[in-house]
């Protein structure tokens, strides 16, 4: 499969259609912010923004004990739930060191279905580019061990193991394709600065 490229006139920044400062968040510990974690919501994408609003509503429910910095749907739209400076409650021991993106979809849908959601993948790549510039997080595969980040970068929730909550999302996912796109967005954003 060929490497993706940017289209002429393509937007470079995320499209935030919903802002919802959720209650499930807290202050960060004084650790480096050097990890971006990719998740899947394990829910269906719905036309319009009702899916984003529903998940943001869940993240605002104290009983959920969960949240994320952003949510991205298959239409390539985002909901902003937790500011970068605050800790989202999404990956246990790695919460203070990470920024988190929930993607509407299922871990079981597999790599081809994720690739078919190209608007969503491009929106995720825009967030990666933005955070790389803003926080200096490298656009490469990260790694962790024993509750500590051993290589700054981007990881799937499943790569965090038990210390990250023991989740399996987002399943087989085109991380390298998204990283390639993120590098293109980053370069284009820096060229405009």
C-alpha positions as CSV (number, residue, x, y, z in Angstrom):
1,X,0.0,0.0,0.0
2,X,1.4,3.4,-0.9
3,X,2.2,6.1,1.6
4,X,-0.4,8.7,2.2
5,X,0.1,12.3,1.2
6,X,-1.5,15.6,1.9
7,X,-4.1,17.0,-0.5
8,X,-3.9,20.5,-1.9
9,X,-5.7,22.9,0.4
10,X,-6.2,20.2,3.1
11,X,-6.7,21.6,6.6
12,X,-3.8,21.1,8.9
13,X,-5.4,21.6,12.3
14,X,-7.9,19.4,14.1
15,X,-11.6,20.3,13.7
16,X,-13.0,20.5,17.2
17,X,-16.8,20.5,16.9
18,X,-17.5,20.0,20.6
19,X,-15.9,21.3,23.7
20,X,-16.9,19.7,27.0
21,X,-14.7,20.1,30.1
22,X,-15.5,16.9,31.8
23,X,-15.3,16.3,35.6
24,X,-13.2,13.1,35.3
25,X,-9.8,14.8,35.2
26,X,-7.1,15.9,37.7
27,X,-3.8,17.6,38.1
28,X,-0.8,16.0,36.5
29,X,2.1,14.7,38.6
30,X,5.5,16.4,37.9
31,X,6.6,13.9,35.2
32,X,7.6,14.6,31.6
33,X,4.7,14.6,29.1
34,X,6.2,12.3,26.5
35,X,3.6,9.8,25.4
36,X,0.5,9.9,23.2
37,X,-1.8,6.9,23.6
38,X,-4.3,5.7,21.0
39,X,-7.5,4.2,22.1
40,X,-10.8,2.9,20.7
41,X,-14.1,3.6,22.4
42,X,-15.6,0.2,21.7
43,X,-18.7,1.9,20.3
44,X,-20.4,2.6,17.0
45,X,-19.8,5.7,14.9
46,X,-23.1,7.7,14.4
47,X,-23.7,10.3,11.8
48,X,-23.3,13.8,13.1
49,X,-21.9,14.7,16.5
50,X,-24.2,12.7,18.7
51,X,-21.5,10.0,19.2
52,X,-19.0,12.6,20.3
53,X,-21.5,14.1,22.7
54,X,-22.5,10.7,24.1
55,X,-18.9,9.7,24.9
56,X,-18.1,13.2,26.3
57,X,-21.2,12.8,28.5
58,X,-19.9,9.5,29.8
59,X,-16.5,11.0,30.5
60,X,-18.4,13.7,32.6
61,X,-20.1,11.1,34.7
62,X,-18.2,10.6,38.0
63,X,-19.3,6.9,38.0
64,X,-17.4,6.3,34.8
65,X,-14.0,7.1,36.4
66,X,-12.7,7.6,32.8
67,X,-11.9,10.4,30.4
68,X,-9.6,11.3,27.5
69,X,-8.1,14.5,26.1
70,X,-9.9,14.2,22.8
71,X,-12.4,12.0,21.0
72,X,-12.3,11.6,17.2
73,X,-15.1,10.2,15.1
74,X,-15.1,8.6,11.6
75,X,-16.2,11.9,10.0
76,X,-12.9,13.4,11.1
77,X,-14.4,15.6,13.8
78,X,-13.1,16.0,17.4
79,X,-14.5,16.6,20.9
80,X,-12.1,18.3,23.3
81,X,-12.7,16.9,26.9
82,X,-9.6,17.5,29.0
83,X,-7.0,20.3,28.5
84,X,-3.4,19.2,27.8
85,X,-2.2,20.6,31.1
86,X,-4.6,18.2,33.0
87,X,-4.5,14.5,33.5
88,X,-7.2,12.4,31.7
89,X,-8.2,9.2,33.4
90,X,-7.6,6.6,30.7
91,X,-4.4,4.5,31.1
92,X,-3.7,4.0,34.9
93,X,0.0,4.3,35.6
94,X,0.7,6.3,32.5
95,X,-2.0,9.0,33.0
96,X,0.4,11.7,34.1
97,X,2.9,11.1,31.3
98,X,0.4,11.0,28.5
99,X,-2.0,12.7,26.1
100,X,-4.9,10.5,24.9
101,X,-7.0,10.1,21.8
102,X,-10.2,8.0,21.9
103,X,-11.3,6.9,18.4
104,X,-14.8,5.9,17.9
105,X,-14.6,2.3,16.8
106,X,-13.8,-1.2,17.9
107,X,-10.5,-3.0,18.6
108,X,-12.0,-6.1,16.8
109,X,-12.7,-4.2,13.6
110,X,-9.1,-4.7,12.4
111,X,-6.5,-2.8,10.3
112,X,-8.5,-2.7,7.0
113,X,-11.6,-1.2,8.7
114,X,-9.4,1.4,10.4
115,X,-7.7,2.3,7.1
116,X,-11.2,2.7,5.6
117,X,-11.9,5.4,8.2
118,X,-9.4,7.7,6.5
119,X,-11.0,10.9,7.8
120,X,-10.6,9.7,11.3
121,X,-7.0,8.6,10.8
122,X,-6.2,12.0,9.3
123,X,-7.8,13.8,12.3
124,X,-5.8,11.7,14.7
125,X,-2.6,12.5,12.7
126,X,-3.5,16.2,13.0
127,X,-3.6,15.9,16.8
128,X,-0.3,14.0,16.8
129,X,1.3,16.8,14.8
130,X,-0.1,19.5,17.0
131,X,1.0,17.8,20.2
132,X,4.5,17.0,18.8
133,X,5.0,20.7,18.1
134,X,3.4,21.9,21.3
135,X,4.9,19.4,23.7
136,X,8.0,18.0,21.9
137,X,6.7,14.5,21.7
138,X,8.5,12.6,18.9
139,X,6.4,11.2,16.1
140,X,7.7,7.7,16.4
141,X,6.7,4.5,18.1
142,X,7.1,4.9,21.8
143,X,7.7,2.1,24.4
144,X,7.1,1.5,28.1
145,X,8.1,-0.9,30.8
146,X,7.0,-1.4,34.4
147,X,4.9,1.8,34.5
148,X,7.6,4.0,33.1
149,X,8.1,5.5,29.6
150,X,11.3,4.0,28.1
151,X,11.0,5.8,24.7
152,X,8.9,8.9,24.2
153,X,6.5,8.7,21.3
154,X,3.1,7.2,20.3
155,X,1.7,3.9,21.5
156,X,-1.5,1.9,21.4
157,X,-3.4,1.4,24.7
158,X,-2.7,-2.4,24.4
159,X,1.1,-1.7,24.5
160,X,0.8,-0.4,28.0
161,X,0.1,-3.8,29.6
162,X,-1.2,-4.3,33.1
163,X,0.2,-1.0,34.3
164,X,-1.9,0.8,31.6
165,X,-5.1,-0.9,32.7
166,X,-4.7,-4.2,30.7
167,X,-6.8,-3.1,27.7
168,X,-6.5,-4.4,24.2
169,X,-7.5,-1.4,22.1
170,X,-7.4,-0.2,19.4
171,X,-6.5,-3.7,18.2
172,X,-4.7,-4.2,14.9
173,X,-4.3,-0.6,13.9
174,X,-2.3,1.3,11.1
175,X,0.0,3.2,13.6
176,X,2.8,3.6,11.0
177,X,0.4,5.1,8.5
178,X,-0.9,7.6,11.0
179,X,2.6,8.5,12.1
180,X,3.6,9.1,8.5
181,X,0.6,11.4,8.0
182,X,1.4,13.2,11.3
183,X,4.9,13.9,10.1
184,X,3.5,15.5,6.9
185,X,1.1,17.7,8.9
186,X,3.9,18.7,11.3
187,X,6.2,19.7,8.5
188,X,3.4,21.7,6.8
189,X,2.5,23.4,10.1
190,X,6.1,24.3,10.8
191,X,6.5,25.6,7.2
192,X,3.6,28.0,7.8
193,X,5.0,29.3,11.1
